């Protein structure tokens, strides 16, 4: 359709009302998309509206000559298009309607206003189209004179601006509500402040551009009290958490600083800085302005800021709570929780050759006890300051425990040599100069993602091993360490489970008189079935039971089982046989140990002299007085006492004289030394010592006739070993005893 087909040529020529003389270079523009397959329609529309200014903005025209071109431009400009002047009939009869469906349904754009234009009146049912597809206006091209076109565009732009204001208002409220509902999240201050900027901008009809600033002391963990950007929208969004000076705009920095200094709003023609103050928490909101705001807008902002200041106070309070949860109060370093969060972040795995270290301050409790807690706190701050001074930003520092620090960074920085060098010189604490030694556990990270807690566990394992290292003060984590630890934990879990299920067994190895070879007693030996018709060695599971503390419960059960079997032996006419069981150090540390033993004896009604408790030299040497006191009490009640593995622990003779012993057991390692034609000096010495002390002696591990004969010659009283009988379940023991009785 050509321009000459219109009834009114006002569409082509604008009135010269002087509006074209206005300098609009600083105005932003309204994007108007013209979609029509007629080049002249584009030309006359652009001429008719070229000098139109609506709400201080000019029009910017985008041109598409088909539905396909329109879709491409819509993808490029999206929500920035305010109005679409759309021809209905183009390459197809309903191409325009197809574009409408694409805008509203496929792209989900609800803001742009659509004005349908057609050169064929009555072509589409006007009411149905407008109702279904949110059409702003529907006109025939002959209707659109210049005046009507301007009216249509102005009303459409107002509708678009109202919709955008409502949406912007909604987005601002959503940001405020979301950040308020997630105040413990790290981004709560950022989200809240961004919402404030967006909300203020929507209240006075501006684009959402601006920033919220506050002094570092308010909410940020900065050492200075400079002014920092808490939240921002628009072109300033990239400066969040940065100093206001980093935006390279001296005017903004000066305006914000003046607002915080004067503690009041500042309204200028091209910008405004709004002051927020609540219970000592201050902030300044800077927003761009294209013109001076009205008094009505100022009153509206006053009401809004009064309400929002309560939320700002809450955000700050919760931010402080978050700092308490994730920041060490003394050193201001990240605490254990935050350190784990840092280990969780994937960027550390992108760093090649990265290491993590835990540094434990040795004997820190001595400083606290000797110099006072304040001196200890001052030392921790001094160590923290030295870490900060000696490592750059590539190394992350945390305080993991009372006297444990953590480091994350490149391996060429986080390594034993570098860390040890930091502690070569002493620390000045009050009037004291303190040398400090540390122990380190380290772990080199690979490119595989691991959760932070898992990494911390590995470094802890390395640190614990380093504390046992007598040659170095550090240890690197190795996979086999974790495997052994995992294996140990799994074995402890299985042992606990099987013990609770009563799967452990007490076997018995007969003890005989060396001369007559008559059975005089037996030793109860713990057995743990592995579930595959085999047994797990006591050398494996007994240390695990002691490590886990389960040995106390297991030991109590062993004594109960031994007393129960003594009762069974008496009923089977073997009431003169004793049963010996081993006692570990954790059992002695149990304050109720003696009472439990005596209670079990009383309940089972067995002869206490037939229950023999065996202890090793290492148990005696661990905590001698506890052991001696317990054994004396038990001895007073008739319980027999034997010392096992005698001669292997380099015992003190003074302790040996204090123990209420009945029997010395010669360790199997000395029995193995017995060879034809040679003397076993240690075995001979122990038997002689036992005889001098008036104690019976029993040799364990007798496997040959020669060994038995040699021990008889030495004057040893009793023996046990495979030469006589292997350990066996109680039912087999009863058969063995019956067979021995019949043989004699």
N, C-alpha and C positions, 0 to 999 in steps of 0.2 A: 504494500500500500504506500502511495507517495504522499508527500506533504500537501499537495494540492487537493487531495480528497477531503481534507478537514473543512468543516463549516466555518471555523473561527481561526484566523491565522495568529491569534494571540499566543498560541502554543509555540510559535516559532520566534516571535520577537518579544523580549521582556520590556516592561516599562522602565524608562530611565529615571529611577527614583533616587539615585545617588548612592544606593547600597553598594554599588560596585567600587566606590571609592574607599571602602573600609579596608584597612590593612588586616588581612586575616592570616598572615604568614605563621603566627604562633598558634593558631587554632588547630585542634585535631579535627579529623574528618569523619563524616559518615560514609561508609561504603555502600554504594547503591549498585546492585547487579541488574543490568538490562539484558534480558534474554529474548531475542527476536531474530527471525531469519531475514528481516528487511533492514538493510543498512540505513535507509533514510529514517526509520523509526529511531535508531540509535542516535542519529545526528540531531534530529529535532528535539528529542528528549533531553539530550545533553545541553543544547542551546537554551531550551526553555528553563532549565534548572541550574545553569552553570553558576550564577551569582547568588543562588539562594543560600542563606545562612540560617541555621536552626540551632538555637541554644549555643550560640557562639562557635558553631562548627560549620565548615564548608562541606560540600558533597564531593565524594570521589567516585567516579564511575568505572565500573568493571563491565566488560562486554562479552557476551556469548551469543553465537549465531545458530546454535542447535542445542538440543537437550544434552547431547554428549559433552559439548564444550561447557555447558552450565555445570554438569556434575564435576568436571575437572576443577573448575574455579571454586566450587563449593568445598572441595577437598582442600584446596590451597588456603582459602580464607575462613571457612567455617563460620564460627559465631561472630566474627568481626563484620559480617555482612548484615546491615541493618534492614534493608528493603530489597526485595526481588520484584522487579517489574517484569512479568512473565507472560509471553505470548502463548496462547493455548494451542494454536495450530501452527506447527512448524514442519519437520520432516514427516510427521504423521499427524493424523487428526487429533490425537490426544497426547501429543508429546509433552505439552505443558503440564497436563495432569500427572504424567509419569514423573516429571521433575518434582512436582508437589509431593507425590507419594515417597519419592526418594529422600527428599528433605526431611519430611516428618517421620517416616517409618524407618527407612534404612539408616539414615544418619542420626536420627533422634534429635534434630535441631528444632527446638520449640520457640527460640527467641526471634529469629528473623521474620519480618512481616512480609507477606506475599500479596501482591496486587496483580490479579489476573487481568490481562488485556486480550481482547479478541476483535478481529475484524468481521466476524460472522455472528451478529446478534442472535441470541436464542440458541446458540450451538450446544451449550451445556446447561443443565438445570442449576440455576444459580444457588438456590437454597441448599440443595443437597451437597454441592461442592464446598460451599462455605462451612456447612455443618460438619462434614466429614474430615476436612483437611485444614481447618483453622486458617481460612483465607481472610486477609484483612479487608480486601475490597475486590469487587468484580465489575469491570467496566468494558464497554465497547470502545474501540479506539476513537470512534466519532464523538463519543461523549467527552473525551479527555481534552478539553481546551486547556490553554496554559493555566488559567486560574484554577480550574478543577484539578489539574494535575498537581499544582502546587499545594492545594488544599489536601489532596490525597496523600502526598508525600509528607507534608507537615504532620498530619494526624497519625500517619503510620510511624513516623519517627518518634512521636510522643508515646505511642503505644509501645514501641520497641524499647525506648528509654525507661518506661515504667516497668516493663517486664524485666529488663536488665537490672534495674534498681532493686526490684523484689528478689530476684535471684541472687544478686550480690549481697543483699541484706540476709537472705537465707544462708548463703555460704559463710558469711561472717558469723552469724549465730551458731551455725554448725561447728565452726572452728572453736568458738568459745565454749560451747557445750561439750564438744568432744574432748578438748584439752582439760576442761574442768572435771570431766568424768574419768579422765586418765591422768590424774595429777601426779601419780607416782612414776609415770613414764618420763624418760629423759627429755622428750620433746614437748612436755606440757607447757613450759614457759614460752617456747618458740611458737607453738600452735595457738596459745591464748593471745599472745601479742600480735600475731598475724591476723587473728580474728578481730582484734580491736581495730587495727588499721583498716581492714576491709569494712567493718561495721561503720566506722566513722565516715569513711569515704562514701558509703551508700547513703548515710543519713543526709549528707549535704550534696549528693548528686555528683560525686567525683569518681574518676577511675580509682581502682584499689591500688594506689601507689603511696608508699610512705614507710615509716619505720618507727619502732618503739625503742627507746634507749633508757639505760639506767646506769648508775655507778656500780662498779664491779662488786663493791661491798654489799650491795643489796641482795643479789642472787647468784652471782658468778663466783667460781672458785679461782679468783685471780689474786695475785700478790699485791697488785696496785689497786688504787681506787679510781682508775680512769673510767670514762664513759664508754660503754659497750652497747652494741646493737643486740637487743633481746629477741626481737622478731621483726619481720619486714614483709612487704608484699610489693609486687611489681619489680621494677629494675633494681631495687635494693635488696632483694631476697638473698642474694649471694653473700651478703656481708654479715649474716647472722653469727653471733658470738665473736665478731671482730670488733676492734676498736673503731670508734666513729671516725677517727682520723684516716682509717684505711679506705673510706669511700672517696677520698680526694676531692672533697667539696667543703671548702673552708666556711662557706656561708651556712651550710647545714650544721656543721660542728659548732660554729659560733652561736647560732640560734638555739640549739639544744642546750649548750652549756649555759647560756643566759637564762633559759627557762628554768633549769634546775637550780641556778644560783638565785634567781628572783622568786622562785617558787610560785609562779603564776602563769596563766596562759599568755601567749604572745600571738597577736593577730596582725599579719602583714597582708599586703595586696596580692602577693604571689605565693604566699605560704603561711602556714599557721603551726605553732607548736603548743600543744595542749599538755597541761600539767596534771599528773595523777599522784595523789598522796593519800596513803592509808596506813595508820599506825606505824609511821616511820619508813614505810616502803614507798620510794619515790620513783617516778618514771616520767619521761617526756615523749609525747607522740608527735612526730613531725609528718605533716601531710602536704603534698603539692597542691597549689591552688591556681586556678586560671583567672580568678577575680576575687575581690574581697567578699567574704561571706556576710550574709545579712544578720541583723540582730536576732531575727527569729531562729536562724541556724545556730547562732551562738547560744541562745537559750536552750535549744534542743541538745546541743553538745554538752552544756552544763549538766542537764538532767542525766544524759547518758553516762558521762564521766563519773557522776556521783554514784550511779548504780554499779558501773563496771569496776570502780575502785575496790569494792568489796571482793569481787572475784579476783582482782589483782593481788589483794592481800592474801587470799586463800592460796593462790598459785605460788606466791613467794613462801608462804609457810610450809606448804607441801614440798616445795623445792628444798627447803632447809631440812625437812624430814628425810627426803631422799638422800641428801648429803650425809645425814647421820647414818643412813643405812649403807651407803656405798663409799663413804670417805672417812679416813682415819682422823679422829678429832685432834690428835696430838700433832702429827706431822703434816696433815692436810694431803697426804698421799692417798691414792686409791687403797681401800681395804681389801680383805680377802674376797668378799663378794664381788667387788668391782674388778679385782685381778682375774677372777674366774671369767667374768664377762669379757674382759679384754682377750683372754685366751680363746674365748668362743668366737671372736670375730675372724672372719675368713682371711682378712688381709695379711695376717701374720704368716699364713701358710703360703701366701704368694711371695713372701720375702725369701730369697735364696739363702741357705745357710743361716738359719735363725735358731737361737738358743734361749732357753728359759732357765733361770737359776733361783734357788732359795738360799739365802744367806742367814745363818743362825749365829747370833752373837754369843760367844762362849762365856759361861759364868756370869751372865747378866744379873741373876738373882743375888749374887754376892755384892754387886754394886748397890742394888736396891736395899739389901739388908744392912750393908756397912755404911753407905753414905746417905741413904734416904731415898724415897721414891721420886722426889723432885730432881735429884741428881740423875737418877735413872732416866727420867723423862727428858732432861736436858741432853743427855748422851744420845738418846734416840733421835732427837731433833738435829743434833750435830751430825750424826751418821746420815740422816736424810739429806741434810744440806750438802754434805760432801758428795753423795750420789748425784744430786742435781747439778752440782758444779762440774763434775768430772764426766758426765755422760750427756750427749746431745739429745735432741728430740727423737732420734731414732730408737732410743732405749726407753722403755716404759718402766716406771718404778712404782712399787707398791709396798705397803706394810701388811704382811700376811698374818702375823701373830704378835704376841707381846714383844719378842726380841728377834723376830724373823722378818726379813725383807725379801721382796721378789723383784726380779729383773726380766724383761722381755726385750730382745733386740738381736742385731746381727752378731754372729758368733765371734767375729773379730773384735767385738767390744765386750760381749758377755762371755767371759772365759775366766778360768781360775787365776791366770797371771795378772790380768787387769784388775780383777776384784781384790786379790791379795795386795796389790800395789796401793790400793786405797787405804789399807790399814797398816801400812808401814810406819806412818807417823801417828803419834798419840793424839787424843782428843782433849780439848780444853773444856772442862766442866766445872763451872764455878771457880773455886780456888784449887781444883785438882787437875792434874794432868794424867789421863788414863790411857794406857796402852790397851788395845782391843784386838782379840783374836777371834776368828770366825771359822765356821765349818760350812761347806757348800755342797748342795746337791744340784746337779745340772742335767738338762735333757736337751738334746738336739732335735729340732722338729723336722719332720719330713714333709712331703707335699700332700700327705693324706690328711683329710680333715678329721680331727678328734675333738670331742667335747672338752671344754675347759677343765671340768672337774676331773676328767680322766688324766689330762696332762699334769694337773697339780698332784694327783695321786702318784704318778710316776716320779715326779721330782722329790716328793716326800720319801719315797722308797730309796732314792739315791742319797738323800740327806741322811736318812737313818743308817744307811750303810757307811756313809762317810764318817759318822760319829764313832763307828767301830774300826775305822781304818787307822792303823798305828803309824803308817809311813807318810800319808798325805792328809790334808784337811779338806779334800773334795772327792767326789765320786760322780761319774757320769752314769746316767740310767742306761741299762742295756736290756734288750728284750728278754734274755734268759733270766734276769732278775725278776721281771714281771711274771714270767712263766712259773718260776719257782714260788713266788708269792701267791699267784693264783692257785697253783697246785696245793700249797699249804692251806689256804683258806678252804678249798674244796675238800681236802682231807679232813680238816677240822669239822666242817659241816657234816660230812659223812659219819665221822666218829661220834659226833653228838647225836645224830639221828639214830645210828645203830645202837648206841648206848641206851637211848630212851626206849628203843624197841626191844631192849634186853637181848641183843644179838651177841654181845661179848660173852666170852666163855672163860672159866677159870680151870686151867689144867693143873696137874700135880705131878711132880717128879720125886720119886722116893729117895729118902736119905737113909743110909745103912751104917751099922756099926762096922768099922773096917776089919775087925778081927773075926767076928761071928757072921758078918754079912747079913745080919738080921735087920729088917726094916725098923727104924726107930722114929721115923717121921717123914715129912714130905714138904716140899716148897710149892706154894701156890703161884702159878705163872699165868699171866693174863694172855689170852689169845683173841685175835680179831679176825673173824672170817671175812674173806674178800668177796664172797658171793659167787666165786667160780671154783668152788671145791678146794680153795687154797686159803692161806692165812697171811696177813700183813705182819711184817716183822715188828716186834716190840721196840727194836732200835729205831724204827720209823715213827710209830704212833705214840709211844710214851713221851718223847720230847714235845710232840704236838699237843698232847693232853696237858702237859705242864705249862706250855706256852699259852694255851687258851684258858687255863684255870679249871678245865674239866677234870683234871686229875684228882681234885678234892672229892668230887662226887663219885668218880670211878673208884678211888681208894676206899671210900666209905662202903661202897657196894662189895668190894673185894673182901674187906674185913667181915661184913655180914655173911658173905658166901662161905668164908673160911670157918666162921663159927657154926654155921648151919651144917657144914660137912663134918666138923668135929662131933656134932650131935649124932649125925648119921653113922660115923665110925664107932661111936660108943654103943649105939644100938646094934651094930654088926659085930660086937665083941672085939673091936679094935680100939678100945678106949684109952690105951696107953700111948697112942701115936700122937705126935704134935703136928701142927701145920704152921709153916712160916710164910709170912707175906711181906712184901717190900713197902716201905713208907717213904714218901717224897717230901721235899722241903715245903711245898705249898700246903701240904696237910698239916705240918707243924705250925704254920702261920695261921691256920684256922683256930680261932680262940676256943672253939668248942670241940676240938679234936679229941682231947683226953676224955671228955664226958661222953662223946659219941662212942669211943672204943669201949669204955666201961659199960655204957648203956647197952651196947650190942651183946657184950658178954653176959650181962644180967638177963637180957631178954631170951637169949638162946640157951641159958642155963648150962653153959659149958665150963670146963675147968680152965681158969685163966692161965695156968702154967703151961697148958698145951697150945696156947696161941703165942707164937713167937713173931715179934716185929723185927724186921731186918732194915737196917739203915746203912747207907754208904758213908765213907769218910767225907766225901764232898758235902753231904748234907750237914754233917757235924761242923765242918769248917765254915759253912755259910753263915749260920747264926747260932753259935755254940750254946749260949745260955738258954735260948728258947728250947732247943733240942734236949739239953741236959735236964731242965726243969720238968719237961713233959715226960721224959723217960723215967725219971725218978718217981714221979707220981704213979705212973703205970706199974713200975716195978714194985712199989709198995702194995699194990693190989694183986700182985702175983703174976703179972704178965712177963714172959721171957723176952730177953733182948739179945739180938745178935748184930754184929757189925759185918757188913758184906763187902766184898772186894778189898779186903784189908791189904794194905801195902801199896795200893795204886794211887793214893791221894796225898802222900807225904804228910801224914797226920802229925799233929803235935802230941807228944807223949803225955803232956799235962792234961789235955782233954780226955785222952784215953783212960787215964786214971780216975777221972771224975764220972765217967759213964757207968751206969749200973748194968754191966754186960754179963751175959751167960755164955756166949759162944763167939769165937772168931772164925770167919770163913776165909780160907786161903783162896785167893783169886785164881781162876783158871789159867791166866797168863803165866803164873809161876809154875803151875803144874806142867805146862807145855815144855818148860825148860828141863824137865826130868828126862835124862837119857842114860842108857846103860853105861856104866863105868865112869859117870860124871856126877858131881854133886850139884844140887839145886840150892844155892846159898840162901836165897831170899825165902823160899818155902821153909827151909830148915830154921831160919831166924824167926819167922812168924810163929811156927809151932812151938819153938822154945819159949818165945815171949808169952804165948798163950798159957803154956804150962806154968811159967813163973808167976803169972797173974792169977792162976787158979781158974782159968777158963777152959772150957771144952773147945777143941778145934775141929773144923770140918773142911775137907778139901772138896772144891767143886771142879767139875770138868774132868773127872777121872774117866779116861777112855781106854786105857790098857791095863793089863795085869801088872806090868812092870811099875807103872805109876802108883797103883794101889799098894804094892809091896814096899815101894820106897817110902811112901807116907806112913806105913805101919812102922817101918824102921825108925822114922823120925819121932814116933810117938803120937801121931795124929789120931784122933778118936773116931771121926766119922767121915763119910764121903758121899758124894752124889755125882752122877755122870752117866754117860751112855753105856759105860762098861757094866753098869748095874741095871739101869732102866731109863728110858726116854720119858719126857713129859707126856701125860696121857689124860683124857677126860676122866671124870670121877667114876663113871661106870666101869671103864677099863681098869682103873686103879683098884676097884673092889675085886675084880677078877684076879688081878695080879697079886693082891694081898692074900686072897684065898689060896691061890696056887703056891705061894711062898710058905704059907702056914702048913699046907698039906705036905710040902716037900720036907719040911723040918719035922 
